[in-house]
Amino acid sequence: VMEPADDAEEGSGIHPDHYVPLTLKELFSRRGRLPAQECVQLALELSRRWMAEGRDGTLPVFFEVNVDREESKGGFDPDALPGVAAVVRTLPGLEWRGLMCIPSPEGGRTGASFRHLVELARLLGSSTAGELSMGMSADYELGIQLGATHVRVGSAIFGARHNVGHVC
């Protein structure tokens, strides 16, 4: 959800209203870490909008987990996940595919962050589809070795990014 909005802010011509429900603009403009209850509110709004628009199928979502509890990173505190799972798995229109993380430099190098995410996914059991998005351009190989089903390699393809912000 953030990528098109970021692109539009940088003037690439993509209009964020085509991707982000209008009621969420304020949340996106805050740029930074949102408390877990606001991220759950975001999921509730996505569910409501998806259903109100009568879309076919479900909207696949991943939830970012701040596995290393870094202030500079977005995502849920790992301790909040059980409560989040209890709410999100019941929302119509959303398909909670899995978890994602952006590791600390140390956690990415050693794999500790990825192992932590794998353990969190195991603890959640069937609350998600069990997919894991872990590993970016610099550490995707280790992410794959440790069980990633998705990797994010945009900067390896498109170059360094600017104006990066987190929602949840």
C-alpha positions as CSV (number, residue, x, y, z in Angstrom):
1,V,0.0,0.0,0.0
2,M,2.8,2.4,0.7
3,E,4.7,2.0,-2.5
4,P,2.2,3.8,-4.8
5,A,1.7,6.6,-2.3
6,D,5.4,7.1,-2.0
7,D,5.8,7.1,-5.8
8,A,3.1,9.7,-6.1
9,E,4.7,11.9,-3.5
10,E,7.9,11.8,-5.5
11,G,6.0,13.0,-8.6
12,S,6.0,9.9,-10.8
13,G,2.3,10.5,-11.7
14,I,0.7,7.7,-9.8
15,H,-2.2,9.0,-7.9
16,P,-2.5,7.6,-4.4
17,D,-6.3,7.8,-4.4
18,H,-6.2,4.9,-6.8
19,Y,-4.5,2.7,-4.2
20,V,-5.2,4.0,-0.8
21,P,-8.7,4.4,0.6
22,L,-9.4,8.1,1.3
23,T,-10.1,7.5,5.0
24,L,-6.5,6.1,5.4
25,K,-4.7,9.1,4.0
26,E,-4.3,10.6,7.4
27,L,-2.7,7.4,8.7
28,F,-0.3,7.3,5.8
29,S,0.6,10.9,6.1
30,R,1.8,10.3,9.7
31,R,4.8,8.3,8.4
32,G,6.2,6.4,11.3
33,R,5.3,3.7,13.6
34,L,1.6,3.3,14.5
35,P,0.6,1.5,17.7
36,A,-0.8,-2.0,17.3
37,Q,-4.4,-0.9,17.8
38,E,-4.1,1.6,14.9
39,C,-2.7,-1.1,12.7
40,V,-5.7,-3.3,13.6
41,Q,-7.9,-0.4,12.8
42,L,-6.2,-0.2,9.4
43,A,-6.9,-3.9,8.8
44,L,-10.6,-3.3,9.8
45,E,-10.9,-0.4,7.4
46,L,-9.3,-2.4,4.6
47,S,-11.7,-5.3,5.2
48,R,-14.7,-2.9,5.3
49,R,-13.7,-1.2,2.1
50,W,-12.9,-4.4,0.3
51,M,-16.3,-5.8,1.2
52,A,-18.2,-2.5,0.5
53,E,-16.7,-2.4,-3.0
54,G,-17.9,-5.9,-3.7
55,R,-14.5,-7.1,-4.9
56,D,-14.0,-10.7,-5.9
57,G,-11.8,-12.9,-3.8
58,T,-9.8,-11.7,-0.9
59,L,-7.0,-9.1,-0.3
60,P,-3.8,-10.8,0.6
61,V,-2.0,-9.1,3.5
62,F,1.3,-9.6,5.4
63,F,1.9,-8.0,8.8
64,E,5.3,-6.6,9.5
65,V,6.8,-7.6,12.8
66,N,9.5,-5.6,14.5
67,V,11.4,-8.7,15.5
68,D,14.4,-6.8,16.8
69,R,12.3,-4.1,18.5
70,E,14.2,-1.3,16.9
71,E,12.8,2.2,17.3
72,S,13.7,3.0,13.7
73,K,11.6,0.2,12.3
74,G,7.9,-0.2,11.9
75,G,5.8,-3.2,12.6
76,F,4.1,-5.0,15.4
77,D,5.9,-5.8,18.6
78,P,6.1,-9.6,18.6
79,D,4.2,-9.7,21.9
80,A,1.2,-8.1,20.2
81,L,0.8,-10.8,17.6
82,P,-1.5,-13.2,19.4
83,G,-4.1,-10.4,20.0
84,V,-3.7,-9.2,16.4
85,A,-4.2,-12.7,15.1
86,A,-7.4,-13.1,17.1
87,V,-8.9,-10.1,15.3
88,V,-7.5,-10.3,11.8
89,R,-8.2,-13.9,11.1
90,T,-12.0,-13.1,11.5
91,L,-12.1,-10.2,9.1
92,P,-14.0,-10.8,5.9
93,G,-12.3,-9.9,2.6
94,L,-8.7,-10.2,4.0
95,E,-6.5,-13.2,3.6
96,W,-3.7,-13.0,6.2
97,R,-0.9,-14.6,4.1
98,G,1.8,-14.3,6.7
99,L,4.5,-12.2,8.4
100,M,7.3,-10.1,7.2
101,C,10.3,-8.4,8.8
102,I,13.1,-6.0,8.1
103,P,16.0,-7.2,10.3
104,S,18.5,-5.2,12.1
105,P,21.9,-5.2,10.5
106,E,23.2,-7.8,13.0
107,G,20.0,-9.9,12.9
108,G,20.1,-10.0,9.1
109,R,23.7,-11.0,9.0
110,T,23.4,-13.8,11.5
111,G,19.8,-14.9,10.6
112,A,18.6,-14.4,14.1
113,S,15.8,-12.0,13.0
114,F,14.6,-14.5,10.4
115,R,14.7,-17.4,12.9
116,H,12.6,-15.3,15.3
117,L,10.0,-14.6,12.6
118,V,9.9,-18.3,11.7
119,E,9.2,-19.1,15.4
120,L,6.5,-16.4,15.6
121,A,4.8,-17.9,12.5
122,R,5.0,-21.4,14.1
123,L,3.4,-20.1,17.3
124,L,0.6,-18.5,15.3
125,G,-0.2,-21.8,13.6
126,S,-3.1,-21.7,11.2
127,S,-3.9,-18.0,11.9
128,T,-2.0,-17.2,8.7
129,A,-1.3,-19.0,5.5
130,G,2.2,-19.6,6.8
131,E,4.0,-17.4,4.3
132,L,7.1,-15.5,5.3
133,S,8.5,-12.4,3.6
134,M,12.0,-12.1,4.9
135,G,15.1,-11.1,3.1
136,M,15.9,-8.1,1.0
137,S,18.4,-7.3,-1.7
138,A,21.4,-7.6,0.8
139,D,20.2,-10.8,2.7
140,Y,17.6,-12.6,0.6
141,E,19.8,-15.7,0.2
142,L,19.9,-16.2,3.9
143,G,16.1,-15.5,4.1
144,I,15.5,-18.2,1.6
145,Q,17.7,-20.7,3.4
146,L,15.7,-20.0,6.6
147,G,12.3,-20.5,5.0
148,A,11.3,-17.3,3.2
149,T,8.4,-17.8,0.7
150,H,8.8,-14.1,-0.5
151,V,11.8,-11.8,-0.7
152,R,12.0,-8.1,-1.5
153,V,14.8,-7.3,-3.9
154,G,13.6,-3.9,-5.4
155,S,16.8,-2.0,-4.7
156,A,18.9,-4.7,-6.4
157,I,16.7,-4.2,-9.5
158,F,15.8,-0.5,-9.3
159,G,18.5,1.1,-7.2
160,A,18.4,2.8,-3.8
161,R,15.1,4.2,-2.5
162,H,14.4,7.5,-1.0
163,N,11.5,8.8,1.2
164,V,10.9,5.4,2.8
165,G,8.2,5.3,5.5
166,H,6.4,2.6,7.5
167,V,2.8,2.3,8.3
168,C,2.5,-0.7,10.5
